[in-house]
Amino acid sequence: MNVIPDSPRAGNDDDYLISKRQAWFAFAMTFGLMLFDYIDRQVIVSLFPHIKSEWHLSDKQLGSLVSIISIVVGVGGIPVALLADRISRVKSIVVMSTIWSLATISCMFTANFGQLFAARAVVGAGETGYGSVGAALIATLFPKRLRSTVLGAFFAAASLGAVLGVVLGGVIAAQWGWKAAFGVVGVPGLVLALLYLFVRDYKTVALTPKVSQVSLVSLVSQASHQSLGGTLKHIFGTLARTPTLLWACLAGAMQLVTMSAVTSWLPSFLNRFHSMTPAAAGKQTALVILVSAVGVILWGIVVDRLARRTPRYKLPLLSVLCVVTSVIFMEAFGGSYTGDAQFKLIVFGGFFMTSIMGVITGIAMDVIHPGMRSTGAAVLAVILNLCGLAVGPFLTGVLSDQWGLQQALTVVPLFSILAAALFIIAMRTYDADVARISDVKLDVAPALTGHLSTDAAA
């Protein structure tokens, strides 16, 4: 049976789609899974010395155990999100989190590099699309006025999970051995996956009059409605005709060039210029990441409040945050600061460097048709990863070879200035893109647990 009636509030975009209690339960569950997503992904980093010693692996092999997850996630993100949009976001998340949790647990039973590599690839397959689908779900269940706040908190879970993964891996390995670490961090995710069955979804929204609320599988078999190719063409054509989304994606990617450069090369910078050991430099970098996670949440709240009456003002506010990020890091790495004063300024920059994440995802949800929000969020994720996260570390390395690491870290934050300009451009089309989907009505899907009970009774 349904937990709540299919809501009379469903048509109001500035109210909870479901009850407030159910919405916050959905957020808590989605946040928890995001946390363990990144714990499971990053736990292996602190286990490298143990694995290298026992299996005599090269650094290239060790690195591939991390890279394989990003590769699989990048390849499968959009297809998985597309299926989730047309079938069910909750069911998709349950399946994804179950797969990656079981795959993480299976890592503790591997006997060689090949087996561990394959298990890590399956972890990536499970994580594929989770961030996009989870963001689309909570963005739709919550009022528009709270989107940046809840999405900022959601993405802060990734930073917290990354830090916890590194810390827990080392602690658990010291107590019970490195293989036990995979089992310890994998079990909680599996429990959360089962509890996610109690989260409410929203009904799949028809994309066109000819495309009813059915899955892609049904669309393929029912050619009289529309072919799969036609559906895909319509979806990506619609996304391409949403300029706010495209400009905001590019702006976000430019900001993440700065962020990824700092987080990737800060341990090396502290080692070379502050004479820290690698372990100490890693702990100091973890502090910067934690501060950035706090920044994601707080700036999401601030931007939501300041732009409550005029939502398009979120974009110039993001522009200001990008400029501040650039100025702080350029001064920190290129100015006269040294020692503790320099590190404190870097930490302060960390407070701003990921401030856009929750807000930019909320903006994407504002302008994307509700029937393809997971897909739109996946497009955002692909652009942020390929044009931002992948560029920062590599470009900094190239510039470091030419000019030195400190000079490279001084120059790369100029990308945040470019991000600021792109956010201003995106503001020009925001209102028109929001108006284009303003008449789309949303309703609550029946409780998944109700269907399960009905099936069992039958």
Number of C-alpha atoms within 10 A of each C-alpha: 13 14 16 13 13 16 15 11 16 18 15 13 20 14 18 22 27 26 18 14 10 18 21 18 16 23 24 16 18 26 24 19 30 26 25 29 29 21 28 32 24 21 27 26 18 18 24 19 15 17 17 15 9 10 11 12 15 9 10 8 15 19 12 14 22 19 14 19 21 18 15 19 21 20 14 17 25 24 14 22 30 25 20 27 26 25 19 21 25 25 16 21 24 21 14 21 28 23 20 29 29 20 25 31 24 20 23 19 15 15 10 12 17 12 14 19 20 16 23 27 23 22 30 29 27 28 29 28 31 28 24 25 32 26 28 30 25 24 26 24 27 24 18 22 20 22 28 31 24 25 28 30 24 28 23 27 26 22 24 22 25 23 22 20 25 23 18 20 27 22 15 18 17 13 10 10 15 23 21 18 27 26 20 17 22 25 17 14 27 22 14 19 26 13 12 23 18 18 23 27 25 24 19 23 20 17 19 12 7 10 15 16 17 14 17 19 12 17 21 15 12 12 10 9 16 17 17 17 11 11 18 13 12 14 18 15 11 16 20 12 11 21 20 28 28 19 20 26 28 21 32 31 28 28 33 28 29 30 27 22 24 26 19 17 20 21 22 19 18 20 17 15 12 16 12 16 13 14 11 14 20 19 15 18 25 21 15 23 25 20 22 25 27 22 25 29 26 19 26 28 21 15 24 23 16 13 16 15 10 10 20 19 18 26 27 19 20 25 24 17 22 31 21 18 27 27 16 22 27 22 16 24 23 16 12 9 14 14 10 10 12 19 19 15 18 22 23 19 26 27 22 24 34 31 27 29 26 27 28 26 27 28 24 25 26 26 25 24 25 26 23 27 26 32 30 30 29 28 22 23 23 21 20 22 19 12 19 26 22 17 19 27 20 15 14 27 18 13 17 15 10 11 11 13 21 20 16 23 26 21 17 23 29 21 22 29 21 19 29 26 17 23 26 22 18 22 20 14 17 23 16 15 19 21 11 13 14 13 10 14 12 21 18 21 17 18 21 21 17 15 13 13 11 11 9 8 7 6
